[in-house]
Each structure stands twice: as C-alpha cells, then as structure tokens.
Amino acid sequence: MLNRKMNAPTPPMGWNSWDCYGAGVTEQALLKNAAFVRDHLLPHGWRYIVCDIQWYEPTAVDTQYHPFADLCMDPYSRLQPAVNRFPSSAGGKGFAPLAQTIHQMGLLFGIHILRGIPRQAVHQNTALLHTESRARDIAASYSVCPWNTDMYGVDMSKDGAQAYYDSLFDLYASWGVDFVKVDDICNTEFKPSDPYSAKREIEAIRHAIDRCGRPMVLSLSPGPAPLEQGFHLSANADMWRLTGDFWDDWTKLDDMFERCARWYPFSGGGCWPDCDMLPLGRLCVSDRHSGERFCRLTKDEQRTMMNLWCIFRSPLMLGAETGNMDAFTLSLLTNDEVLRVNQQGADQRPVRHESKEVVWQSVLPDGMAVALFNRSDEKRVVSVRADELGLASLRQARDLWSGEVIPAVENTLAISLPPHGSILLFLKK
C-alpha cells in the first residue's frame, strides 16, 4: 500500500504542449487545443491540459532554449508566467485565470517545472517565504541541468530548503494546478556516479504536494528512470519516465518493448511508469530550425504504439497540435474499447518477449486483453496458445480496432501481422 495520497488511480490522459510548441507555447495556443480536447476527446477520458517548459521566459518562441535569459519571478524566488505570452496572468494573477478557464471547460490544468531554484534568484539572493533563509542559502550551485541554464538544484540539508518547495506548491495550489511535470529530476546527469542524486528533492516535492491542500499528479522527467529506484519512485511519484524524449521513430518505439518488459511490475495502484508523450498528428509547429511535420510513423506503427501504451498502462499524453486533425489520428484517440484496456486493465504483463515478436496480456473486469506485436521488418504470423494465457481453452477473440471476430484453431490464435504491426484482442470471460 502507498503511504501517500493516490492522485492518479488510473493512468492520466491528456495533452501536452511540448511536441508541437516546444518552449514557445502561448495562452492562445493552450486554449485552442483545450477547446479541441473538450469537444472531441474529453468524452473519451482525455482531461489534462499541460503547459510545458519555459512559460516564465518572455523571449521563448520555439524548441530552442535561451541560455541565462531573464525570467519572470516574484519577490520570493518563484517563477511566474510571462505576461506577453500569458496575458491573463497580468497583475500578479499567475496561472489562476487560465486554470479557471480550463476548469470551466471540464478539463484539468498542468504545468512543467524544472527541479531546483532559479539561478536568477540565487545570483540576486532573493527572499524565500516562511523562512529567514534566502535563495543563496539553499542553492546547490554544483547541481545544474545539463541542457537548460534556468536552475540550480536545492540542497535539502539546508534550513529553508523544504520551506522553498512548500512555497512553490502553495502557489500552484492557489493557481488551481492539477498536474505538475517536474523535469531534470528522474535521471539527473550532473553526477554521473549517482544518476538518481536528486532523490531528496523528489521527497521534498512529495511532501510539499501532500501539504498544499490540493490534489496534484506528480510526473517526473526525463528518463530513463533507474529501475533499482522503482520502489522509491512508487512511494513518491504518480508517474515517471522510462526514456528520454520519445519521438516518432521506429527504433525508439521498438526499444520501448524492452523498457516495458522491465518496468511492468511497478505499474498499477496509482503508480504509472511513463512511456512519454504520443507524437501523433501535426508536430513541431513552432520549430523554426527543423520545421513542422506530421507523425513519421506508419499507420501500422502508430497503432502499435497505441496498443503498447494501452496494454502496458502508460499515461497517455497527446503531443499533437490539434487543429485540422486528420480522421486516422482522431480514430486512434477515440476508440473507447482500446482506451478501456489502458484505464481498466490489471495484472498486465508480457506473455512472450522476443526480438521479433512480443505478446502481452491484461485482465479486464469482463475478460482479457491480449496484444500481439510483430517487431520484425517482414510480414510475420504471431500466435498465442490458451495455456500461455492461463486459460483451459480458447475459442475466439475480437479485434478491438476492426471489430472482427477471429476464431482460434486448436486453442491457438495465429494472426498474420505486417512489419511493425500489431493487434489488440478482447477475450470474453
């Protein structure tokens, strides 16, 4: 049993701004995508709208970070939304007006933060709430993010360190935040001999959330999270990343089979190892360097991604810019029977895990879900026997995408799958 509040009893489902807007998302873009989620995806369980990195930097416009940029910050060392990008935050209101608008849509609001305290606060030695300590007193100046210059880590042995984190989450609670993605914390790299050296900051954030009076989902990034820390992650986080940034590339998707096979024992009961965002549809619309594109995975590969994320029970966070979404992408996101595997499955596990084929199963209230995957570059027949699934007999199964009923032969399901293809089946009790 967890010794913390269960803020995500099922894998969170929502939309995140990074894959399409990078660091340059605006209030207008968030609300446009939130309206699409409300109108088309909310009926299928998608609820979270998450504003990703750099919302506090006035000059951020795309995927590129601006080293040592001036950041928007209150007198107590806490970052604030950039008013030029989030106009409703003017007058010190922070994200409260935006969160209220999103809540009125029937949705939930999330933000991204980097662990630690702003370097700007440390250099100016600004005040902290509820403590005589100041920013410089709690900073771990040796603890820096290898890919972003905004923050120093926090030395949790110092007086005032927990008070600082408490003040952050008190602020987020006052804004109405429901989800916090904390970055540069799940697999930190500043100390190669100890890739999980932000352990005490994770615990401090957990304590701050539990004390702030508002339920918030805690998501940790980036991966790969250390498997040997699975119990610590389960005790403190609702979800945590298994990989670095996942993009629309088959080699990354194929690698996810290995990660899921290692992490499935930690999935369930309010704890969700996270395969990362779904890079579907229109991506990188704010990227001036490589330019926007549509998902580069084939349709078979996209369905394979959905099947794996759902039967593994990964959180589902859409990365697409939702304007003019094509019918195929929308069909991937609105199949309630497939999504039910993600939300209602239990005891999910790999039945067979090989280099060219993989079989997974998951228990549903009224039956069983079974996924067959062809990892090879050629057409392949993938099969599964009744005894492999713990069944005495096997008569038929139904394809959850097409609705087709597939008969078993001699207690075996054998299905021809295209290269990188898969099928998600339902076996009724």
SULMOWO-V268193 format. One record per pair of residues at least 24 apart in sequence whose ideal C-beta (glycine too) atoms are under 6 Angstrom apart, sorted by the first residue. I is the first residue (numbers start at 1). J is the second residue. D is the distance in whole Angstrom. If there is no record, write none. Layout:
i: (I:I)
j: (J:J)
d: (D:D)
This chain:
i: (2:6:7:7:7:8:8:8:9:10:11:11:11:11:12:12:12:13:13:13:14:14:14:14:15:15:16:16:16:16:17:17:18:19:19:19:19:20:20:20:21:22:22:22:23:23:23:24:24:24:24:26:27:27:33:34:34:34:36:38:41:42:44:44:44:45:47:47:48:48:48:49:49:49:50:50:51:52:53:55:56:58:58:62:62:62:63:65:67:68:71:71:76:76:76:77:77:77:77:77:78:78:94:95:96:96:99:99:108:109:109:110:111:112:113:114:114:114:114:115:115:115:115:115:116:116:116:116:117:117:118:119:122:128:128:129:130:131:131:133:133:138:143:144:145:146:154:156:156:162:165:165:165:166:169:169:169:170:173:173:173:179:180:181:182:183:185:186:186:186:186:186:186:187:187:187:196:196:202:206:227:230:234:234:239:239:239:240:241:241:242:242:243:246:247:248:248:248:248:250:253:254:257:260:261:261:264:267:272:274:274:275:275:277:277:278:278:279:280:280:281:281:281:282:282:285:300:300:300:301:304:304:306:307:307:307:310:310:310:311:311:311:311:311:311:313:313:313:337:338:341:351:357:359:361:366:367:367:367:367:368:369:370:371:372:372:373:374:374:377:378:379:380:381:381:382:382:383:383:384:385:386:397:397:398:399:400:400)
j: (270:270:215:217:238:217:238:270:270:343:272:313:315:342:48:217:315:45:46:316:46:47:48:317:49:318:50:52:277:317:51:52:52:277:279:283:319:283:285:321:286:62:63:286:53:54:60:60:61:62:286:85:86:98:322:102:105:107:322:105:333:106:334:336:339:339:107:108:108:110:179:102:107:109:110:179:111:112:112:81:82:82:84:286:287:288:287:148:149:149:118:120:127:128:129:117:121:126:128:135:168:171:175:175:175:176:175:176:178:177:178:179:177:181:182:150:151:183:184:182:184:185:198:201:151:152:153:154:152:154:151:152:152:160:164:167:163:160:163:159:160:164:190:190:184:189:201:200:204:204:204:205:208:208:208:209:212:212:212:213:214:217:216:219:220:221:220:220:221:223:225:240:241:223:224:225:226:229:236:236:262:266:266:271:272:274:315:274:274:276:273:275:276:276:279:279:295:296:297:301:305:375:358:312:350:353:349:313:315:314:315:309:314:317:319:318:319:319:320:329:320:325:329:320:321:321:418:420:421:420:420:422:332:371:422:424:338:341:342:341:348:360:362:369:371:342:345:348:400:400:369:388:382:384:389:429:426:427:428:429:427:426:425:424:415:423:422:417:421:419:419:418:417:414:416:415:417:412:414:413:412:411:425:427:426:423:424:426)
d: (6:4:5:5:6:5:4:6:6:5:5:5:5:6:6:6:5:5:5:4:6:6:3:6:6:5:4:6:5:5:6:5:4:6:5:5:3:6:5:4:5:5:3:5:5:4:4:5:4:5:5:5:4:6:5:5:6:6:4:4:6:6:5:6:6:6:6:5:5:5:5:5:5:6:4:6:5:4:5:5:6:4:5:5:5:5:5:5:5:5:6:5:6:6:5:6:4:5:6:5:6:6:5:4:5:6:5:4:4:6:6:3:6:5:6:6:5:5:5:6:5:4:6:5:4:5:5:5:6:6:6:5:6:6:5:4:5:4:4:5:3:6:5:6:4:5:6:4:6:6:5:6:4:5:4:6:4:5:4:6:4:4:5:4:6:5:6:4:5:6:5:5:5:6:6:6:5:5:5:4:6:4:6:4:4:5:5:6:5:6:5:6:6:4:5:4:5:4:5:6:6:6:5:5:5:5:6:5:5:6:5:5:4:5:4:5:6:5:5:5:3:6:4:6:4:5:5:6:4:5:6:4:5:5:5:5:6:5:4:6:6:5:5:6:5:6:6:6:5:5:4:5:5:5:6:6:6:5:4:5:4:6:5:5:6:5:4:4:5:5:6:6:6:5:5:6:6:6:4:5:5:4:4:5:5:6:5:6)
